[in-house]
């Protein structure tokens, strides 16, 4: 049963709830004075770290400086960010955002996780899977997703901060180059923007053409690529995506990547790819989720939130529900706020998609919440969703 909520926003302003307790090292503090002293020390540390980490945020499992768009890899900064997030979240009362006290960090990585949060039934999940698979398992979506995963990896492997100089790293670069060449070569096979009357007929060749290739070749290269880079911790987010996409490649590995075929043959090949992927990729599939991310946003970046409340019913309104997600910011500069809001909005868009695809009854309200030290509390709307900015206090 859904839990009723007390309204906490009045006149479009945030009302802070301050009655709560915190724990330190999983043990309850012995007294209110000790609790107050700990909170004061934690807040002082958070303020100090805010100045050190200003402009740095966590996106796609990496720390990125929003100002110059540079990925931050220094171990000191990584550890300081972990301390900052841990202390900041301990100072935040999640009930300010209609969330229970056990709200925790979450990376949206597969559809069944989204369905769990929305309380989608087993029968309704079938509708979600049917709706999603029909859209995202198309041949060109699969190919484009694979290509972006590889290009993102190539970009960071070419960065001097990521180069390890090991033999495995160098082999990985060679395998990566072969993977990209394979996909670029396969792109000549089909283009969904071409109509049948725009495609020239196959030309008969006097020379014997090379034997057709199979997707199994790319699958083998993906296997080699993950083995070469498995110990490269700074590339872990990219390598995990390469590993995820192997699931889809396995399903189409026996299919040929043919050239100079007719439009009808091409359409038949695309239908086979779609049918195989739709049949084998279920809601728990991270590959399916990756295809969905590319289909919706043209990106394969992970979506991470520090807080995520379950679906809850608004008090006294049976047909209205609310879902909140939130992130902690190191600064409230306009560019940082906009970057975080864009990421949260992708997450909220996924919840909206699943809610509508499942045919859930009732109206779903989506809210994003941002916390930062020394910021002015305010609210605004971005692409139809409500966002609230809260100040972190001792």
Sine and cosine of phi, psi and omega as CSV:
sin_phi,cos_phi,sin_psi,cos_psi,sin_omega,cos_omega
0.00,0.00,0.65,-0.76,0.00,-1.00
-0.94,0.35,0.56,-0.83,0.01,-1.00
-1.00,-0.01,0.73,-0.68,0.04,-1.00
-0.96,0.28,0.54,-0.84,-0.05,-1.00
-0.89,-0.45,0.54,-0.84,0.13,-0.99
-1.00,0.05,0.70,-0.71,0.01,-1.00
-0.90,0.44,0.76,-0.65,-0.04,-1.00
-0.87,-0.50,0.00,1.00,0.04,-1.00
-0.91,-0.40,0.81,-0.58,0.01,-1.00
-0.80,-0.60,0.72,-0.69,0.04,-1.00
0.80,0.60,0.63,0.77,0.06,-1.00
0.88,0.48,0.39,0.92,0.04,-1.00
-0.86,-0.51,0.46,-0.89,-0.04,-1.00
-1.00,0.08,0.75,-0.66,0.06,-1.00
-0.95,-0.31,0.87,-0.50,-0.10,-0.99
-1.00,0.07,0.72,-0.70,0.09,-1.00
-0.98,-0.18,0.81,-0.58,-0.15,-0.99
-0.90,-0.43,0.02,1.00,-0.02,-1.00
-1.00,0.02,0.99,-0.13,0.03,-1.00
-0.35,-0.94,0.20,-0.98,0.03,-1.00
-0.83,-0.56,0.41,-0.91,0.01,-1.00
-0.81,-0.59,0.30,-0.95,-0.03,-1.00
-0.85,-0.53,0.54,-0.84,0.01,-1.00
-0.82,-0.57,0.86,-0.52,-0.06,-1.00
0.84,0.55,0.63,0.78,0.06,-1.00
0.90,0.43,0.23,0.97,0.04,-1.00
-0.85,-0.52,0.71,-0.71,-0.03,-1.00
-0.93,0.36,0.70,-0.72,0.01,-1.00
-0.92,0.40,0.57,-0.82,-0.18,-0.98
-0.95,0.31,-0.42,0.91,-0.06,-1.00
-0.48,-0.87,0.28,-0.96,0.01,-1.00
-0.91,0.40,-0.56,0.83,0.01,-1.00
-0.92,0.39,-0.65,0.76,0.05,-1.00
-0.91,0.41,-0.62,0.78,0.04,-1.00
-0.88,0.47,-0.70,0.71,-0.01,-1.00
-0.90,0.43,-0.65,0.76,0.02,-1.00
-0.90,0.43,-0.68,0.73,0.01,-1.00
-0.90,0.44,-0.66,0.75,-0.01,-1.00
-0.90,0.43,-0.61,0.79,0.03,-1.00
-0.90,0.43,-0.68,0.73,0.02,-1.00
-0.92,0.39,-0.65,0.76,0.00,-1.00
-0.90,0.43,-0.66,0.75,-0.02,-1.00
-0.91,0.41,-0.64,0.77,0.03,-1.00
-0.88,0.47,-0.64,0.77,0.03,-1.00
-0.92,0.39,-0.64,0.77,0.01,-1.00
-0.89,0.45,-0.66,0.75,0.03,-1.00
-0.88,0.47,-0.69,0.72,0.01,-1.00
-0.88,0.47,-0.71,0.71,-0.01,-1.00
-0.93,0.37,-0.50,0.86,0.03,-1.00
-0.87,0.50,-0.66,0.75,0.02,-1.00
-0.93,0.36,-0.63,0.78,-0.01,-1.00
-0.93,0.36,-0.62,0.78,-0.13,-0.99
-0.98,-0.20,0.19,0.98,-0.08,-1.00
-0.79,0.61,0.79,-0.61,0.05,-1.00
1.00,0.01,-0.06,1.00,-0.01,-1.00
-0.99,-0.16,0.73,-0.68,0.00,-1.00
-0.69,-0.73,0.30,-0.95,0.01,-1.00
-0.99,-0.14,0.89,-0.45,0.03,-1.00
-0.68,-0.73,0.75,-0.66,0.04,-1.00
0.84,0.53,0.60,0.80,0.03,-1.00
0.96,0.29,0.19,0.98,-0.01,-1.00
-0.76,-0.65,0.40,-0.92,0.10,-1.00
-1.00,-0.03,0.80,-0.60,-0.05,-1.00
-0.78,-0.62,0.72,-0.70,0.10,-1.00
-0.99,0.15,0.93,-0.37,-0.09,-1.00
-0.89,0.45,-0.50,0.87,-0.08,-1.00
-0.92,0.40,-0.77,0.64,-0.05,-1.00
-0.93,-0.37,0.11,0.99,0.07,-1.00
0.89,0.46,0.40,0.92,-0.02,-1.00
-1.00,-0.06,0.67,-0.74,0.06,-1.00
-0.97,0.25,0.76,-0.65,-0.02,-1.00
-1.00,-0.09,0.82,-0.58,-0.07,-1.00
-0.86,-0.51,-0.12,0.99,-0.03,-1.00
-0.86,0.51,0.73,-0.68,-0.02,-1.00
-0.87,0.50,-0.60,0.80,-0.01,-1.00
-0.88,0.47,-0.69,0.72,0.00,-1.00
-0.92,0.40,-0.64,0.77,0.00,-1.00
-0.87,0.49,-0.71,0.70,0.00,-1.00
-0.92,0.39,-0.63,0.77,0.01,-1.00
-0.91,0.41,-0.60,0.80,0.04,-1.00
-0.91,0.41,-0.62,0.78,0.05,-1.00
-0.89,0.46,-0.69,0.72,0.03,-1.00
-0.90,0.45,-0.68,0.74,-0.01,-1.00
-0.87,0.49,-0.75,0.66,-0.03,-1.00
-0.89,0.45,-0.67,0.75,-0.02,-1.00
-0.89,0.45,-0.73,0.69,-0.02,-1.00
-0.94,0.33,-0.67,0.74,-0.01,-1.00
-0.88,0.47,-0.68,0.73,-0.01,-1.00
-0.92,0.39,-0.51,0.86,0.04,-1.00
-0.94,0.34,-0.46,0.89,0.00,-1.00
-1.00,0.09,-0.22,0.97,-0.08,-1.00
-1.00,-0.03,0.71,-0.71,0.14,-0.99
-1.00,-0.06,0.95,-0.30,-0.06,-1.00
-0.90,0.43,-0.26,0.96,0.03,-1.00
-0.92,0.39,-0.30,0.95,0.09,-1.00
-0.86,0.51,-0.50,0.86,-0.03,-1.00
-0.95,-0.31,0.49,0.87,0.03,-1.00
0.86,0.51,0.56,0.83,0.00,-1.00
-0.88,-0.48,0.51,-0.86,0.02,-1.00
-0.95,0.30,0.28,-0.96,-0.08,-1.00
-0.93,0.37,-0.26,0.96,-0.01,-1.00
-0.99,-0.10,0.27,0.96,0.08,-1.00
-0.86,0.51,0.66,-0.75,-0.09,-1.00
-0.60,-0.80,0.16,-0.99,-0.01,-1.00
-0.87,0.49,0.54,-0.84,-0.07,-1.00
-0.51,-0.86,0.73,-0.68,0.16,-0.99
-0.94,-0.33,0.87,-0.49,0.02,-1.00
-0.96,0.28,0.91,-0.41,-0.12,-0.99
-0.74,-0.67,-0.22,0.98,0.09,-1.00
-0.38,-0.93,0.40,-0.92,-0.15,-0.99
-0.93,0.38,-0.53,0.85,-0.02,-1.00
-0.90,0.43,-0.49,0.87,0.06,-1.00
-0.92,0.40,-0.65,0.76,0.05,-1.00
-0.90,0.43,-0.66,0.75,0.02,-1.00
-0.90,0.44,-0.61,0.79,0.03,-1.00
-0.88,0.48,-0.70,0.71,-0.03,-1.00
-0.90,0.43,-0.57,0.82,-0.03,-1.00
-1.00,0.02,0.03,1.00,-0.03,-1.00
0.85,0.53,0.68,0.73,0.02,-1.00
-0.98,0.18,0.77,-0.63,-0.05,-1.00
-0.96,0.29,0.24,-0.97,-0.01,-1.00
-0.87,0.49,-0.65,0.76,0.01,-1.00
-0.92,0.40,-0.65,0.76,0.00,-1.00
-0.94,0.34,-0.47,0.88,0.02,-1.00
-0.91,0.42,-0.50,0.87,0.07,-1.00
-0.89,0.46,-0.64,0.77,0.03,-1.00
-0.91,0.41,-0.63,0.77,0.03,-1.00
-0.89,0.46,-0.75,0.66,-0.04,-1.00
-0.89,0.46,-0.68,0.74,0.00,-1.00
-0.88,0.47,-0.68,0.73,-0.03,-1.00
-0.93,0.38,-0.67,0.74,-0.06,-1.00
-0.95,0.31,-0.74,0.67,-0.07,-1.00
-0.87,0.50,-0.61,0.79,-0.03,-1.00
-0.89,0.45,-0.37,0.93,-0.06,-1.00
-0.99,-0.15,-0.61,0.79,-0.22,-0.98
-0.98,-0.22,-0.08,1.00,-0.03,-1.00
-0.99,-0.10,0.26,0.97,0.05,-1.00
-0.92,0.38,0.49,-0.87,-0.10,-0.99
-0.84,0.55,-0.73,0.69,-0.07,-1.00
-0.94,0.33,-0.45,0.89,0.07,-1.00
-0.94,0.35,-0.69,0.72,0.02,-1.00
-0.87,0.50,-0.74,0.67,-0.04,-1.00
-0.91,0.42,-0.68,0.74,-0.02,-1.00
-0.92,0.38,-0.59,0.81,0.04,-1.00
-0.91,0.42,-0.71,0.71,0.05,-1.00
-0.85,0.53,-0.68,0.73,-0.05,-1.00
-0.91,0.41,-0.66,0.75,-0.01,-1.00
-0.93,0.37,-0.61,0.79,0.07,-1.00
-0.84,0.54,-0.70,0.71,-0.03,-1.00
-0.94,0.33,-0.63,0.77,-0.02,-1.00
-0.93,0.37,-0.60,0.80,0.07,-1.00
-0.89,0.45,-0.66,0.75,0.05,-1.00
-0.90,0.44,-0.69,0.73,0.00,-1.00
-0.87,0.49,-0.64,0.77,-0.01,-1.00
-0.86,0.51,-0.71,0.70,-0.02,-1.00
-0.97,0.23,-0.53,0.85,0.04,-1.00
-0.92,0.40,-0.47,0.88,0.03,-1.00
-0.99,0.16,-0.19,0.98,0.02,-1.00
-0.98,0.20,0.73,-0.68,-0.05,-1.00
-0.87,0.49,-0.44,0.90,-0.02,-1.00
-0.94,0.35,-0.34,0.94,-0.06,-1.00
-0.98,-0.18,-0.21,0.98,-0.10,-0.99
-0.96,0.27,0.82,-0.57,-0.02,-1.00
-0.98,-0.19,-0.33,0.94,0.03,-1.00
0.97,0.23,0.08,1.00,0.01,-1.00
-0.97,0.24,0.31,-0.95,0.02,-1.00
-0.90,0.44,-0.63,0.78,0.00,-1.00
-0.90,0.44,-0.62,0.78,0.01,-1.00
-0.89,0.45,-0.70,0.72,0.00,-1.00
-0.90,0.43,-0.64,0.77,0.07,-1.00
-0.90,0.43,-0.62,0.78,0.04,-1.00
-0.87,0.49,-0.63,0.78,0.04,-1.00
-0.88,0.47,-0.65,0.76,0.00,-1.00
-0.92,0.40,-0.69,0.72,0.01,-1.00
-0.90,0.43,-0.67,0.74,0.02,-1.00
-0.86,0.52,-0.69,0.72,0.02,-1.00
-0.88,0.48,-0.65,0.76,0.03,-1.00
-0.91,0.41,-0.62,0.79,0.03,-1.00
-0.89,0.46,-0.70,0.71,-0.01,-1.00
-0.91,0.42,-0.66,0.75,0.04,-1.00
-0.88,0.48,-0.65,0.76,0.01,-1.00
-0.87,0.49,-0.71,0.70,-0.03,-1.00
-0.94,0.35,-0.65,0.76,0.03,-1.00
-0.89,0.45,-0.59,0.81,0.04,-1.00
-0.93,0.38,-0.63,0.78,-0.03,-1.00
-0.95,0.30,-0.36,0.93,-0.01,-1.00
-0.91,0.42,-0.35,0.94,0.04,-1.00
-0.96,0.26,-0.26,0.97,-0.05,-1.00
-0.93,0.36,-0.67,0.74,-0.08,-1.00
-0.55,-0.84,0.49,-0.87,0.12,-0.99
-0.57,-0.82,0.94,-0.34,-0.08,-1.00
-0.88,0.47,-0.25,0.97,-0.01,-1.00
-0.99,0.16,-0.25,0.97,0.00,-1.00
-0.99,0.14,0.71,-0.70,0.12,-0.99
-1.00,-0.02,0.25,-0.97,-0.08,-1.00
-0.87,0.49,-0.59,0.81,-0.04,-1.00
-0.98,0.18,-0.15,0.99,0.03,-1.00
-1.00,-0.05,-0.28,0.96,-0.06,-1.00
-1.00,0.01,0.80,-0.60,0.01,-1.00
-0.95,0.31,0.49,-0.87,-0.01,-1.00
-0.94,0.33,0.47,-0.88,0.03,-1.00
-0.85,0.53,0.66,-0.75,0.00,-1.00
-0.99,-0.11,0.76,-0.65,0.03,-1.00
-0.95,0.31,0.74,-0.67,-0.03,-1.00
-0.93,-0.36,0.67,-0.74,0.05,-1.00
-0.98,0.21,-0.50,0.86,0.03,-1.00
-0.99,0.14,0.58,-0.81,0.02,-1.00
-0.96,0.29,0.85,-0.52,-0.05,-1.00
-0.97,0.23,0.31,-0.95,0.02,-1.00
-0.93,0.37,0.48,-0.88,-0.02,-1.00
-0.88,0.47,0.57,-0.82,-0.01,-1.00
-0.89,0.46,0.55,-0.84,-0.01,-1.00
-1.00,-0.09,0.32,-0.95,0.03,-1.00
-0.87,-0.48,0.37,-0.93,0.04,-1.00
-0.91,0.41,-0.29,0.96,0.05,-1.00
-0.88,0.48,-0.47,0.88,0.04,-1.00
-0.89,0.45,-0.70,0.72,0.01,-1.00
-0.93,0.37,-0.61,0.80,0.04,-1.00
-0.86,0.51,-0.69,0.73,0.03,-1.00
-0.90,0.44,-0.63,0.78,0.02,-1.00
-0.92,0.39,-0.60,0.80,0.06,-1.00
-0.90,0.44,-0.63,0.78,0.06,-1.00
-0.87,0.49,-0.73,0.69,-0.01,-1.00
-0.91,0.42,-0.62,0.79,-0.04,-1.00
-0.90,0.44,-0.70,0.71,0.01,-1.00
-0.91,0.41,-0.57,0.82,0.02,-1.00
-0.93,0.38,-0.62,0.78,-0.02,-1.00
-0.93,0.37,-0.56,0.83,-0.14,-0.99
-0.94,-0.34,0.19,0.98,-0.09,-1.00
-0.88,0.48,-0.47,0.88,-0.04,-1.00
-0.99,-0.14,0.06,1.00,0.02,-1.00
-1.00,0.05,1.00,0.00,-0.11,-0.99
-0.87,0.49,-0.57,0.82,-0.04,-1.00
-0.95,0.30,-0.24,0.97,0.05,-1.00
-0.96,-0.29,0.21,0.98,-0.13,-0.99
-0.85,0.53,-0.64,0.77,-0.02,-1.00
-0.91,0.42,-0.59,0.81,0.04,-1.00
-0.95,0.31,-0.70,0.71,-0.04,-1.00
-0.89,0.45,-0.59,0.81,0.03,-1.00
-0.89,0.45,-0.57,0.82,0.02,-1.00
-0.95,0.31,-0.60,0.80,0.11,-0.99
-0.86,0.51,-0.69,0.72,0.01,-1.00
-0.89,0.45,-0.65,0.76,-0.01,-1.00
-0.89,0.46,-0.66,0.75,-0.07,-1.00
-0.95,0.30,-0.23,0.97,0.05,-1.00
-0.90,0.44,-0.47,0.88,0.02,-1.00
-0.88,0.48,-0.71,0.71,0.03,-1.00
-0.93,0.36,-0.65,0.76,0.02,-1.00
-0.89,0.46,-0.57,0.82,0.01,-1.00
-0.88,0.47,-0.58,0.82,-0.04,-1.00
-0.95,0.30,-0.40,0.92,-0.04,-1.00
-0.90,-0.43,0.25,0.97,-0.14,-0.99
-0.88,0.47,-0.44,0.90,-0.04,-1.00
-1.00,0.07,-0.12,0.99,-0.04,-1.00
-0.98,0.19,0.57,-0.82,0.00,-1.00
-0.99,0.10,0.55,-0.84,0.16,-0.99
-0.97,-0.24,1.00,0.00,-0.16,-0.99
-0.99,-0.14,0.48,-0.88,0.08,-1.00
-0.92,-0.40,0.31,-0.95,0.09,-1.00
0.81,0.59,0.73,0.68,0.06,-1.00
-0.93,-0.37,0.36,-0.93,-0.04,-1.00
-0.94,0.35,0.25,-0.97,-0.01,-1.00
-0.89,0.46,-0.65,0.76,0.00,-1.00
-0.91,0.42,-0.65,0.76,0.05,-1.00
-0.90,0.44,-0.62,0.79,0.01,-1.00
-0.91,0.42,-0.69,0.72,0.02,-1.00
-0.88,0.48,-0.64,0.77,0.01,-1.00
-0.90,0.43,-0.66,0.75,0.02,-1.00
-0.88,0.47,-0.68,0.73,0.02,-1.00
-0.89,0.46,-0.63,0.78,0.01,-1.00
-0.91,0.41,-0.60,0.80,0.01,-1.00
-0.91,0.41,-0.67,0.74,0.04,-1.00
-0.86,0.50,-0.74,0.67,-0.03,-1.00
-0.89,0.45,-0.66,0.75,-0.03,-1.00
-0.91,0.41,-0.68,0.74,-0.03,-1.00
-0.93,0.38,-0.69,0.72,0.01,-1.00
-0.92,0.39,-0.66,0.75,0.01,-1.00
-0.90,0.44,-0.58,0.82,-0.04,-1.00
-0.96,0.29,-0.56,0.83,-0.19,-0.98
-0.96,-0.27,-0.34,0.94,-0.02,-1.00
-1.00,-0.06,0.94,-0.34,-0.02,-1.00
-1.00,-0.09,-0.01,-1.00,-0.03,-1.00
-0.86,0.52,-0.57,0.82,0.03,-1.00
-0.97,0.25,-0.02,1.00,-0.07,-1.00
-0.97,0.26,0.85,-0.53,0.07,-1.00
-0.95,0.32,-0.45,0.89,0.05,-1.00
-0.91,0.42,-0.71,0.71,0.05,-1.00
-0.86,0.51,-0.66,0.75,-0.01,-1.00
-0.91,0.41,-0.62,0.79,0.03,-1.00
-0.90,0.44,-0.67,0.74,0.05,-1.00
-0.88,0.47,-0.62,0.79,0.02,-1.00
-0.91,0.41,-0.67,0.74,0.03,-1.00
-0.86,0.51,-0.70,0.71,0.00,-1.00
-0.92,0.39,-0.66,0.75,-0.01,-1.00
-0.87,0.49,-0.67,0.74,-0.07,-1.00
-0.99,0.14,-0.65,0.76,-0.19,-0.98
-0.86,-0.51,-0.08,1.00,-0.06,-1.00
0.91,0.42,0.43,0.90,-0.06,-1.00
-0.57,-0.82,0.41,-0.91,0.06,-1.00
-0.89,-0.45,0.32,0.95,-0.01,-1.00
-0.93,0.36,0.64,-0.76,0.06,-1.00
-0.91,0.41,0.45,-0.89,0.06,-1.00
-0.91,-0.41,0.91,-0.42,-0.10,-1.00
-0.85,-0.52,0.68,-0.73,0.06,-1.00
-0.75,-0.66,0.53,-0.85,0.03,-1.00
-0.99,0.14,-0.49,0.87,0.02,-1.00
-0.75,-0.66,0.61,-0.79,0.11,-0.99
-0.50,-0.86,0.91,-0.41,0.03,-1.00
-1.00,0.02,0.51,-0.86,0.06,-1.00
-0.95,0.30,0.19,-0.98,0.01,-1.00
-0.91,0.41,0.77,-0.63,-0.04,-1.00
-0.70,-0.72,0.45,-0.89,-0.03,-1.00
-1.00,-0.03,0.69,-0.72,0.09,-1.00
-0.91,0.41,0.61,-0.79,-0.03,-1.00
-0.89,0.46,0.74,-0.68,0.07,-1.00
0.93,0.38,0.15,0.99,0.04,-1.00
-0.79,-0.61,0.99,-0.15,-0.13,-0.99
-0.90,0.44,-0.53,0.85,-0.13,-0.99
-0.99,-0.17,0.20,0.98,-0.03,-1.00
-0.84,-0.54,0.77,-0.64,-0.03,-1.00
-0.82,-0.57,0.33,-0.95,-0.02,-1.00
-0.70,-0.71,0.59,-0.81,0.10,-1.00
-0.71,-0.71,0.77,-0.64,-0.05,-1.00
-0.86,-0.51,0.62,-0.78,0.15,-0.99
-0.77,-0.64,0.42,-0.91,-0.05,-1.00
-0.46,-0.89,0.37,-0.93,0.05,-1.00
-0.65,-0.76,0.42,-0.91,0.06,-1.00
-0.98,-0.17,0.70,-0.71,-0.05,-1.00
-0.93,-0.37,0.53,-0.85,0.09,-1.00
-1.00,0.08,-0.25,0.97,0.09,-1.00
-0.34,-0.94,0.31,-0.95,-0.03,-1.00
-0.94,-0.33,0.45,0.89,0.06,-1.00
-0.88,0.48,0.46,-0.89,-0.08,-1.00
-0.84,0.55,-0.67,0.74,-0.04,-1.00
-0.92,0.39,-0.63,0.78,0.04,-1.00
-0.91,0.41,-0.72,0.69,0.00,-1.00
-0.87,0.49,-0.70,0.71,-0.02,-1.00
-0.90,0.44,-0.66,0.75,0.00,-1.00
-0.89,0.45,-0.68,0.73,0.00,-1.00
-0.93,0.37,-0.65,0.76,0.01,-1.00
-0.89,0.46,-0.64,0.77,0.03,-1.00
-0.88,0.48,-0.65,0.76,0.01,-1.00
-0.93,0.38,-0.71,0.70,0.03,-1.00
-0.88,0.47,-0.59,0.81,-0.03,-1.00
-0.92,0.40,-0.52,0.85,0.11,-0.99
-0.90,0.44,-0.69,0.72,0.03,-1.00
-0.88,0.47,-0.69,0.72,0.02,-1.00
-0.91,0.41,-0.56,0.83,0.05,-1.00
-0.89,0.45,-0.60,0.80,0.06,-1.00
-0.91,0.42,-0.67,0.74,0.04,-1.00
-0.89,0.46,-0.65,0.76,0.02,-1.00
-0.90,0.44,-0.69,0.73,0.00,-1.00
-0.87,0.50,-0.73,0.68,-0.02,-1.00
-0.92,0.39,-0.66,0.75,0.02,-1.00
-0.85,0.53,-0.74,0.67,-0.02,-1.00
-0.94,0.34,-0.66,0.75,-0.02,-1.00
-0.91,0.41,-0.52,0.86,0.00,-1.00
-0.98,0.18,-0.19,0.98,-0.04,-1.00
0.93,0.36,0.57,0.82,-0.01,-1.00
-0.91,0.42,0.63,-0.78,0.00,-1.00
-1.00,0.09,0.64,-0.77,0.03,-1.00
0.97,-0.23,0.20,-0.98,-0.02,-1.00
-0.99,-0.11,0.77,-0.64,-0.01,-1.00
-0.97,-0.24,0.84,-0.54,0.09,-1.00
-0.98,-0.19,0.72,-0.69,-0.04,-1.00
-0.90,-0.43,0.72,-0.69,-0.03,-1.00
-0.74,-0.67,0.62,-0.79,0.12,-0.99
-0.91,-0.42,0.64,-0.77,-0.04,-1.00
-0.79,-0.61,0.71,-0.70,-0.02,-1.00
-0.83,-0.55,0.70,-0.71,0.02,-1.00
-0.88,-0.48,0.65,-0.76,0.01,-1.00
-0.38,-0.92,0.48,-0.87,0.05,-1.00
-0.97,0.25,0.69,-0.72,0.13,-0.99
0.92,0.38,0.44,0.90,0.00,-1.00
-0.97,-0.23,0.35,-0.93,0.07,-1.00
-1.00,0.10,0.78,-0.63,-0.01,-1.00
-0.96,0.28,0.76,-0.65,-0.05,-1.00
-0.39,-0.92,0.10,-0.99,0.05,-1.00
-0.63,-0.77,0.43,-0.90,0.01,-1.00
-0.35,-0.94,0.13,-0.99,0.01,-1.00
-0.88,-0.47,0.70,-0.71,0.05,-1.00
-0.74,-0.67,0.90,-0.44,0.00,-1.00
0.76,0.65,0.70,0.71,0.10,-0.99
1.00,0.05,-0.11,0.99,0.00,-1.00
-0.95,-0.31,0.57,-0.82,-0.01,-1.00
-1.00,0.06,0.67,-0.74,0.03,-1.00
-0.78,-0.62,0.61,-0.79,-0.04,-1.00
-0.77,-0.63,0.74,-0.67,0.04,-1.00
-0.97,-0.25,0.81,-0.59,-0.04,-1.00
-0.89,-0.45,0.50,-0.87,0.07,-1.00
-1.00,-0.06,0.72,-0.70,0.11,-0.99
-0.98,0.19,0.81,-0.59,-0.05,-1.00
-0.81,-0.59,0.37,-0.93,0.02,-1.00
-0.95,0.31,0.00,0.00,0.00,0.00
